[in-house]
Structure formats: C-alpha cells, structure tokens
C-alpha cells in the first residue's frame, strides 16, 4: 500500500463518454483510409471522359490497375506530366493529382507531337 488512494478527486478538462471517443477515432481512421484510397485512384478529367467516350476507348479494372502502377513509378521518378502509352491508347496524365487529362486512340495518336510533358511511360 505504497500508493495513497484518492477519493473524489476532480479532473479538469473535457470529459466525454468512452463510446464517443471510440467512434471519433474510428471515423478519423475511416477518413484517413478513404483519403489514402482516393489519393491512389486514377481519375479522369471531364475532357478525358468525353474524348474516351467519343473514341470508343474502354478500360477494364485490371488495365486501370496496371496504368495506376505505371503512374506510381513515374511519381517515384519525379514526373509531373506524363505521356502514358497503354496498348494503342495514349494518355496525358497529371501525375501529382493522378488525373488523366486527355486520351487518344491508336490512329489519332499517330503523327502527333505531345508537348508540356516531362516523361513517358510505356505500360506492357
């Protein structure tokens, strides 16, 4: 009995029910997970969506995953705006925001000069 027991001691500071603390922690964790997930997702600008629809370009989930991995590699190398070639599709991607700015299909991409890019990634 080395420690004295104190009865009726007042603690100054906010007091919240234990259940409320846990829910706010889980909400914070869900939010940070959601933010992390959104940071890794490949986004398409309105312009890119319109161009892809017009040109009949459709990408499957596994293809999007491969393209996202290529963007991860470009980001690791310090790329900002990248030309991403996937099969017969050329995409200009803003790497920091992970946003496809525009997309061209095979024939439309031939003979074009791509400007304002600092890297090119060929996805196999």
TIVO-2410 file (N, C-alpha, C; in nm, 3 decimals):
# residues 124
REC num residu      c1      c2      c3 atome chaine
REC   1      X   0.082  -0.118   0.000     N      A
REC   1      X   0.000   0.000   0.000    CA      A
REC   1      X   0.086   0.124   0.000     C      A
REC   2      X   0.178   0.127  -0.091     N      A
REC   2      X   0.265   0.242  -0.101    CA      A
REC   2      X   0.192   0.361  -0.162     C      A
REC   3      X   0.097   0.336  -0.254     N      A
REC   3      X   0.024   0.445  -0.317    CA      A
REC   3      X  -0.100   0.479  -0.237     C      A
REC   4      X  -0.121   0.607  -0.218     N      A
REC   4      X  -0.241   0.651  -0.147    CA      A
REC   4      X  -0.356   0.659  -0.245     C      A
REC   5      X  -0.472   0.615  -0.201     N      A
REC   5      X  -0.589   0.620  -0.286    CA      A
REC   5      X  -0.660   0.752  -0.261     C      A
REC   6      X  -0.696   0.821  -0.370     N      A
REC   6      X  -0.766   0.948  -0.356    CA      A
REC   6      X  -0.910   0.930  -0.401     C      A
REC   7      X  -0.998   0.970  -0.315     N      A
REC   7      X  -1.140   0.958  -0.346    CA      A
REC   7      X  -1.196   1.097  -0.371     C      A
REC   8      X  -1.276   1.109  -0.473     N      A
REC   8      X  -1.342   1.235  -0.501    CA      A
REC   8      X  -1.252   1.340  -0.563     C      A
REC   9      X  -1.144   1.301  -0.623     N      A
REC   9      X  -1.054   1.398  -0.687    CA      A
REC   9      X  -1.118   1.447  -0.816     C      A
REC  10      X  -1.112   1.577  -0.840     N      A
REC  10      X  -1.170   1.636  -0.960    CA      A
REC  10      X  -1.064   1.650  -1.067     C      A
REC  11      X  -1.101   1.616  -1.187     N      A
REC  11      X  -1.012   1.631  -1.301    CA      A
REC  11      X  -1.067   1.742  -1.389     C      A
REC  12      X  -0.983   1.836  -1.421     N      A
REC  12      X  -1.023   1.945  -1.508    CA      A
REC  12      X  -0.993   1.906  -1.651     C      A
REC  13      X  -1.084   1.937  -1.738     N      A
REC  13      X  -1.065   1.904  -1.879    CA      A
REC  13      X  -1.191   1.844  -1.935     C      A
REC  14      X  -1.193   1.824  -2.062     N      A
REC  14      X  -1.315   1.771  -2.124    CA      A
REC  14      X  -1.338   1.626  -2.085     C      A
REC  15      X  -1.461   1.597  -2.057     N      A
REC  15      X  -1.495   1.458  -2.030    CA      A
REC  15      X  -1.598   1.414  -2.132     C      A
REC  16      X  -1.565   1.309  -2.200     N      A
REC  16      X  -1.657   1.254  -2.300    CA      A
REC  16      X  -1.678   1.108  -2.270     C      A
REC  17      X  -1.795   1.058  -2.301     N      A
REC  17      X  -1.819   0.916  -2.278    CA      A
REC  17      X  -1.721   0.831  -2.358     C      A
REC  18      X  -1.688   0.718  -2.304     N      A
REC  18      X  -1.589   0.631  -2.368    CA      A
REC  18      X  -1.634   0.591  -2.507     C      A
REC  19      X  -1.758   0.559  -2.526     N      A
REC  19      X  -1.809   0.519  -2.657    CA      A
REC  19      X  -1.792   0.629  -2.761     C      A
REC  20      X  -1.808   0.754  -2.719     N      A
REC  20      X  -1.794   0.866  -2.813    CA      A
REC  20      X  -1.651   0.879  -2.861     C      A
REC  21      X  -1.557   0.856  -2.773     N      A
REC  21      X  -1.416   0.863  -2.812    CA      A
REC  21      X  -1.383   0.758  -2.917     C      A
REC  22      X  -1.431   0.639  -2.897     N      A
REC  22      X  -1.401   0.532  -2.992    CA      A
REC  22      X  -1.459   0.561  -3.129     C      A
REC  23      X  -1.581   0.612  -3.133     N      A
REC  23      X  -1.641   0.638  -3.264    CA      A
REC  23      X  -1.567   0.750  -3.336     C      A
REC  24      X  -1.521   0.851  -3.264     N      A
REC  24      X  -1.447   0.958  -3.332    CA      A
REC  24      X  -1.313   0.906  -3.383     C      A
REC  25      X  -1.250   0.816  -3.308     N      A
REC  25      X  -1.125   0.757  -3.356    CA      A
REC  25      X  -1.148   0.674  -3.481     C      A
REC  26      X  -1.255   0.595  -3.482     N      A
REC  26      X  -1.281   0.512  -3.599    CA      A
REC  26      X  -1.320   0.599  -3.718     C      A
REC  27      X  -1.393   0.708  -3.692     N      A
REC  27      X  -1.427   0.800  -3.801    CA      A
REC  27      X  -1.302   0.861  -3.859     C      A
REC  28      X  -1.210   0.900  -3.772     N      A
REC  28      X  -1.084   0.958  -3.817    CA      A
REC  28      X  -1.006   0.856  -3.899     C      A
REC  29      X  -1.005   0.729  -3.855     N      A
REC  29      X  -0.934   0.626  -3.929    CA      A
REC  29      X  -1.000   0.601  -4.064     C      A
REC  30      X  -1.135   0.598  -4.067     N      A
REC  30      X  -1.205   0.577  -4.193    CA      A
REC  30      X  -1.176   0.691  -4.289     C      A
REC  31      X  -1.176   0.814  -4.237     N      A
REC  31      X  -1.149   0.929  -4.322    CA      A
REC  31      X  -1.009   0.922  -4.379     C      A
REC  32      X  -0.911   0.892  -4.296     N      A
REC  32      X  -0.774   0.886  -4.347    CA      A
REC  32      X  -0.758   0.771  -4.446     C      A
REC  33      X  -0.825   0.658  -4.423     N      A
REC  33      X  -0.818   0.548  -4.518    CA      A
REC  33      X  -0.883   0.588  -4.649     C      A
REC  34      X  -0.998   0.655  -4.640     N      A
REC  34      X  -1.068   0.700  -4.760    CA      A
REC  34      X  -0.982   0.799  -4.837     C      A
REC  35      X  -0.917   0.892  -4.766     N      A
REC  35      X  -0.829   0.988  -4.832    CA      A
REC  35      X  -0.713   0.916  -4.900     C      A
REC  36      X  -0.655   0.817  -4.831     N      A
REC  36      X  -0.545   0.742  -4.887    CA      A
REC  36      X  -0.590   0.668  -5.014     C      A
REC  37      X  -0.707   0.607  -5.007     N      A
REC  37      X  -0.759   0.535  -5.122    CA      A
REC  37      X  -0.783   0.630  -5.239     C      A
REC  38      X  -0.841   0.746  -5.211     N      A
REC  38      X  -0.866   0.844  -5.317    CA      A
REC  38      X  -0.736   0.896  -5.377     C      A
REC  39      X  -0.631   0.905  -5.295     N      A
REC  39      X  -0.502   0.951  -5.346    CA      A
REC  39      X  -0.443   0.851  -5.445     C      A
REC  40      X  -0.475   0.724  -5.432     N      A
REC  40      X  -0.416   0.621  -5.517    CA      A
REC  40      X  -0.502   0.590  -5.639     C      A
REC  41      X  -0.623   0.639  -5.640     N      A
REC  41      X  -0.715   0.609  -5.750    CA      A
REC  41      X  -0.682   0.696  -5.871     C      A
REC  42      X  -0.695   0.638  -5.987     N      A
REC  42      X  -0.676   0.711  -6.112    CA      A
REC  42      X  -0.805   0.785  -6.145     C      A
REC  43      X  -0.794   0.915  -6.169     N      A
REC  43      X  -0.911   0.997  -6.201    CA      A
REC  43      X  -0.905   1.039  -6.347     C      A
REC  44      X  -1.020   1.074  -6.401     N      A
REC  44      X  -1.029   1.120  -6.540    CA      A
REC  44      X  -1.097   1.256  -6.541     C      A
REC  45      X  -1.035   1.350  -6.610     N      A
REC  45      X  -1.096   1.482  -6.624    CA      A
REC  45      X  -1.221   1.468  -6.712     C      A
REC  46      X  -1.306   1.568  -6.706     N      A
REC  46      X  -1.427   1.566  -6.790    CA      A
REC  46      X  -1.387   1.556  -6.938     C      A
REC  47      X  -1.286   1.633  -6.976     N      A
REC  47      X  -1.238   1.632  -7.114    CA      A
REC  47      X  -1.194   1.491  -7.154     C      A
REC  48      X  -1.118   1.425  -7.067     N      A
REC  48      X  -1.070   1.289  -7.098    CA      A
REC  48      X  -1.187   1.192  -7.109     C      A
REC  49      X  -1.285   1.204  -7.020     N      A
REC  49      X  -1.402   1.116  -7.027    CA      A
REC  49      X  -1.476   1.133  -7.159     C      A
REC  50      X  -1.495   1.259  -7.201     N      A
REC  50      X  -1.564   1.287  -7.328    CA      A
REC  50      X  -1.485   1.228  -7.444     C      A
REC  51      X  -1.353   1.251  -7.447     N      A
REC  51      X  -1.269   1.200  -7.556    CA      A
REC  51      X  -1.271   1.047  -7.561     C      A
REC  52      X  -1.264   0.984  -7.445     N      A
REC  52      X  -1.265   0.838  -7.442    CA      A
REC  52      X  -1.398   0.784  -7.493     C      A
REC  53      X  -1.506   0.847  -7.453     N      A
REC  53      X  -1.638   0.805  -7.500    CA      A
REC  53      X  -1.649   0.823  -7.652     C      A
REC  54      X  -1.604   0.940  -7.701     N      A
REC  54      X  -1.610   0.968  -7.845    CA      A
REC  54      X  -1.527   0.868  -7.926     C      A
REC  55      X  -1.414   0.830  -7.871     N      A
REC  55      X  -1.320   0.744  -7.944    CA      A
REC  55      X  -1.339   0.596  -7.913     C      A
REC  56      X  -1.438   0.564  -7.832     N      A
REC  56      X  -1.467   0.424  -7.802    CA      A
REC  56      X  -1.360   0.356  -7.719     C      A
REC  57      X  -1.290   0.431  -7.636     N      A
REC  57      X  -1.184   0.374  -7.552    CA      A
REC  57      X  -1.248   0.327  -7.421     C      A
REC  58      X  -1.235   0.198  -7.393     N      A
REC  58      X  -1.285   0.141  -7.269    CA      A
REC  58      X  -1.171   0.069  -7.199     C      A
REC  59      X  -1.158   0.093  -7.070     N      A
REC  59      X  -1.052   0.028  -6.992    CA      A
REC  59      X  -1.116  -0.056  -6.882     C      A
REC  60      X  -1.067  -0.177  -6.867     N      A
REC  60      X  -1.114  -0.269  -6.765    CA      A
REC  60      X  -1.042  -0.240  -6.633     C      A
REC  61      X  -1.100  -0.283  -6.519     N      A
REC  61      X  -1.038  -0.257  -6.389    CA      A
REC  61      X  -0.893  -0.303  -6.379     C      A
REC  62      X  -0.861  -0.421  -6.433     N      A
REC  62      X  -0.722  -0.470  -6.424    CA      A
REC  62      X  -0.629  -0.383  -6.509     C      A
REC  63      X  -0.680  -0.329  -6.619     N      A
REC  63      X  -0.600  -0.238  -6.701    CA      A
REC  63      X  -0.575  -0.107  -6.627     C      A
REC  64      X  -0.678  -0.057  -6.559     N      A
REC  64      X  -0.663   0.065  -6.480    CA      A
REC  64      X  -0.561   0.046  -6.368     C      A
REC  65      X  -0.560  -0.073  -6.310     N      A
REC  65      X  -0.462  -0.104  -6.205    CA      A
REC  65      X  -0.321  -0.099  -6.261     C      A
REC  66      X  -0.300  -0.153  -6.379     N      A
REC  66      X  -0.167  -0.151  -6.441    CA      A
REC  66      X  -0.125  -0.008  -6.474     C      A
REC  67      X  -0.218   0.072  -6.523     N      A
REC  67      X  -0.188   0.212  -6.554    CA      A
REC  67      X  -0.156   0.288  -6.426     C      A
REC  68      X  -0.232   0.263  -6.320     N      A
REC  68      X  -0.206   0.329  -6.191    CA      A
REC  68      X  -0.068   0.292  -6.138     C      A
REC  69      X  -0.027   0.167  -6.156     N      A
REC  69      X   0.107   0.125  -6.114    CA      A
REC  69      X   0.215   0.198  -6.193     C      A
REC  70      X   0.190   0.217  -6.321     N      A
REC  70      X   0.285   0.292  -6.404    CA      A
REC  70      X   0.296   0.437  -6.357     C      A
REC  71      X   0.184   0.493  -6.317     N      A
REC  71      X   0.185   0.631  -6.265    CA      A
REC  71      X   0.260   0.637  -6.133     C      A
REC  72      X   0.247   0.533  -6.050     N      A
REC  72      X   0.325   0.526  -5.926    CA      A
REC  72      X   0.474   0.530  -5.956     C      A
REC  73      X   0.516   0.455  -6.057     N      A
REC  73      X   0.658   0.453  -6.096    CA      A
REC  73      X   0.702   0.590  -6.147     C      A
REC  74      X   0.618   0.654  -6.227     N      A
REC  74      X   0.652   0.788  -6.278    CA      A
REC  74      X   0.663   0.887  -6.162     C      A
REC  75      X   0.574   0.876  -6.066     N      A
REC  75      X   0.577   0.964  -5.949    CA      A
REC  75      X   0.705   0.943  -5.869     C      A
REC  76      X   0.746   0.818  -5.855     N      A
REC  76      X   0.869   0.786  -5.782    CA      A
REC  76      X   0.992   0.848  -5.849     C      A
REC  77      X   0.985   0.865  -5.980     N      A
REC  77      X   1.097   0.925  -6.055    CA      A
REC  77      X   1.087   1.077  -6.062     C      A
REC  78      X   0.981   1.135  -6.003     N      A
REC  78      X   0.967   1.280  -6.000    CA      A
REC  78      X   0.889   1.339  -6.116     C      A
REC  79      X   0.817   1.257  -6.190     N      A
REC  79      X   0.740   1.307  -6.305    CA      A
REC  79      X   0.624   1.393  -6.258     C      A
REC  80      X   0.591   1.492  -6.340     N      A
REC  80      X   0.477   1.579  -6.312    CA      A
REC  80      X   0.366   1.559  -6.416     C      A
REC  81      X   0.400   1.567  -6.542     N      A
REC  81      X   0.305   1.545  -6.651    CA      A
REC  81      X   0.364   1.440  -6.743     C      A
REC  82      X   0.291   1.332  -6.760     N      A
REC  82      X   0.348   1.216  -6.828    CA      A
REC  82      X   0.259   1.169  -6.944     C      A
REC  83      X   0.325   1.122  -7.049     N      A
REC  83      X   0.256   1.053  -7.157    CA      A
REC  83      X   0.258   0.905  -7.119     C      A
REC  84      X   0.140   0.846  -7.105     N      A
REC  84      X   0.130   0.705  -7.071    CA      A
REC  84      X   0.075   0.632  -7.193     C      A
REC  85      X   0.154   0.537  -7.243     N      A
REC  85      X   0.113   0.456  -7.358    CA      A
REC  85      X   0.069   0.319  -7.307     C      A
REC  86      X  -0.055   0.284  -7.334     N      A
REC  86      X  -0.108   0.154  -7.296    CA      A
REC  86      X  -0.175   0.094  -7.418     C      A
REC  87      X  -0.116  -0.013  -7.469     N      A
REC  87      X  -0.160  -0.077  -7.594    CA      A
REC  87      X  -0.167   0.029  -7.703     C      A
REC  88      X  -0.285   0.056  -7.757     N      A
REC  88      X  -0.294   0.157  -7.863    CA      A
REC  88      X  -0.358   0.287  -7.812     C      A
REC  89      X  -0.350   0.310  -7.681     N      A
REC  89      X  -0.407   0.431  -7.621    CA      A
REC  89      X  -0.295   0.516  -7.563     C      A
REC  90      X  -0.297   0.644  -7.599     N      A
REC  90      X  -0.202   0.740  -7.543    CA      A
REC  90      X  -0.279   0.832  -7.449     C      A
REC  91      X  -0.228   0.847  -7.326     N      A
REC  91      X  -0.294   0.933  -7.228    CA      A
REC  91      X  -0.195   1.034  -7.173     C      A
REC  92      X  -0.239   1.156  -7.157     N      A
REC  92      X  -0.160   1.256  -7.087    CA      A
REC  92      X  -0.212   1.258  -6.944     C      A
REC  93      X  -0.121   1.237  -6.848     N      A
REC  93      X  -0.160   1.224  -6.708    CA      A
REC  93      X  -0.087   1.328  -6.625     C      A
REC  94      X  -0.163   1.401  -6.542     N      A
REC  94      X  -0.102   1.486  -6.441    CA      A
REC  94      X  -0.072   1.394  -6.323     C      A
REC  95      X   0.056   1.368  -6.301     N      A
REC  95      X   0.097   1.266  -6.205    CA      A
REC  95      X   0.063   1.303  -6.061     C      A
REC  96      X   0.093   1.424  -6.012     N      A
REC  96      X   0.062   1.454  -5.872    CA      A
REC  96      X  -0.086   1.438  -5.837     C      A
REC  97      X  -0.175   1.476  -5.928     N      A
REC  97      X  -0.318   1.463  -5.900    CA      A
REC  97      X  -0.375   1.329  -5.948     C      A
REC  98      X  -0.291   1.250  -6.017     N      A
REC  98      X  -0.330   1.119  -6.069    CA      A
REC  98      X  -0.453   1.131  -6.160     C      A
REC  99      X  -0.452   1.235  -6.246     N      A
REC  99      X  -0.565   1.263  -6.332    CA      A
REC  99      X  -0.527   1.250  -6.479     C      A
REC 100      X  -0.604   1.169  -6.552     N      A
REC 100      X  -0.587   1.160  -6.697    CA      A
REC 100      X  -0.651   1.286  -6.756     C      A
REC 101      X  -0.570   1.365  -6.825     N      A
REC 101      X  -0.616   1.493  -6.880    CA      A
REC 101      X  -0.680   1.473  -7.016     C      A
REC 102      X  -0.621   1.389  -7.100     N      A
REC 102      X  -0.679   1.357  -7.230    CA      A
REC 102      X  -0.631   1.220  -7.275     C      A
REC 103      X  -0.701   1.164  -7.372     N      A
REC 103      X  -0.666   1.031  -7.422    CA      A
REC 103      X  -0.689   1.025  -7.572     C      A
REC 104      X  -0.598   0.956  -7.640     N      A
REC 104      X  -0.607   0.936  -7.785    CA      A
REC 104      X  -0.595   0.788  -7.814     C      A
REC 105      X  -0.664   0.744  -7.919     N      A
REC 105      X  -0.654   0.605  -7.959    CA      A
REC 105      X  -0.563   0.593  -8.080     C      A
REC 106      X  -0.494   0.482  -8.091     N      A
REC 106      X  -0.403   0.447  -8.199    CA      A
REC 106      X  -0.387   0.542  -8.314     C      A
REC 107      X  -0.480   0.541  -8.407     N      A
REC 107      X  -0.469   0.621  -8.529    CA      A
REC 107      X  -0.464   0.770  -8.498     C      A
REC 108      X  -0.542   0.815  -8.402     N      A
REC 108      X  -0.545   0.957  -8.367    CA      A
REC 108      X  -0.414   1.001  -8.303     C      A
REC 109      X  -0.344   0.907  -8.238     N      A
REC 109      X  -0.218   0.941  -8.171    CA      A
REC 109      X  -0.101   0.945  -8.268     C      A
REC 110      X  -0.113   0.877  -8.381     N      A
REC 110      X  -0.002   0.872  -8.477    CA      A
REC 110      X   0.018   1.009  -8.542     C      A
REC 111      X   0.143   1.048  -8.552     N      A
REC 111      X   0.177   1.174  -8.616    CA      A
REC 111      X   0.158   1.296  -8.529     C      A
REC 112      X   0.118   1.278  -8.404     N      A
REC 112      X   0.100   1.390  -8.313    CA      A
REC 112      X   0.229   1.420  -8.238     C      A
REC 113      X   0.245   1.544  -8.200     N      A
REC 113      X   0.356   1.586  -8.114    CA      A
REC 113      X   0.295   1.618  -7.979     C      A
REC 114      X   0.348   1.554  -7.875     N      A
REC 114      X   0.299   1.577  -7.740    CA      A
REC 114      X   0.390   1.678  -7.673     C      A
REC 115      X   0.332   1.787  -7.625     N      A
REC 115      X   0.411   1.892  -7.560    CA      A
REC 115      X   0.372   1.903  -7.414     C      A
REC 116      X   0.451   1.976  -7.340     N      A
REC 116      X   0.430   2.003  -7.198    CA      A
REC 116      X   0.422   1.875  -7.115     C      A
REC 117      X   0.506   1.778  -7.150     N      A
REC 117      X   0.521   1.658  -7.068    CA      A
REC 117      X   0.667   1.649  -7.026     C      A
REC 118      X   0.693   1.585  -6.915     N      A
REC 118      X   0.831   1.568  -6.872    CA      A
REC 118      X   0.874   1.422  -6.867     C      A
REC 119      X   0.783   1.333  -6.905     N      A
REC 119      X   0.818   1.191  -6.903    CA      A
REC 119      X   0.720   1.112  -6.990     C      A
REC 120      X   0.761   0.992  -7.022     N      A
REC 120      X   0.675   0.899  -7.096    CA      A
REC 120      X   0.687   0.762  -7.031     C      A
REC 121      X   0.575   0.695  -7.018     N      A
REC 121      X   0.572   0.561  -6.958    CA      A
REC 121      X   0.501   0.469  -7.056     C      A
REC 122      X   0.565   0.357  -7.087     N      A
REC 122      X   0.504   0.258  -7.175    CA      A
REC 122      X   0.463   0.140  -7.087     C      A
REC 123      X   0.333   0.116  -7.081     N      A
REC 123      X   0.279   0.009  -6.997    CA      A
REC 123      X   0.270  -0.117  -7.081     C      A
REC 124      X   0.331  -0.225  -7.032     N      A
REC 124      X   0.328  -0.352  -7.106    CA      A
REC 124      X   0.230  -0.448  -7.044     C      A
***
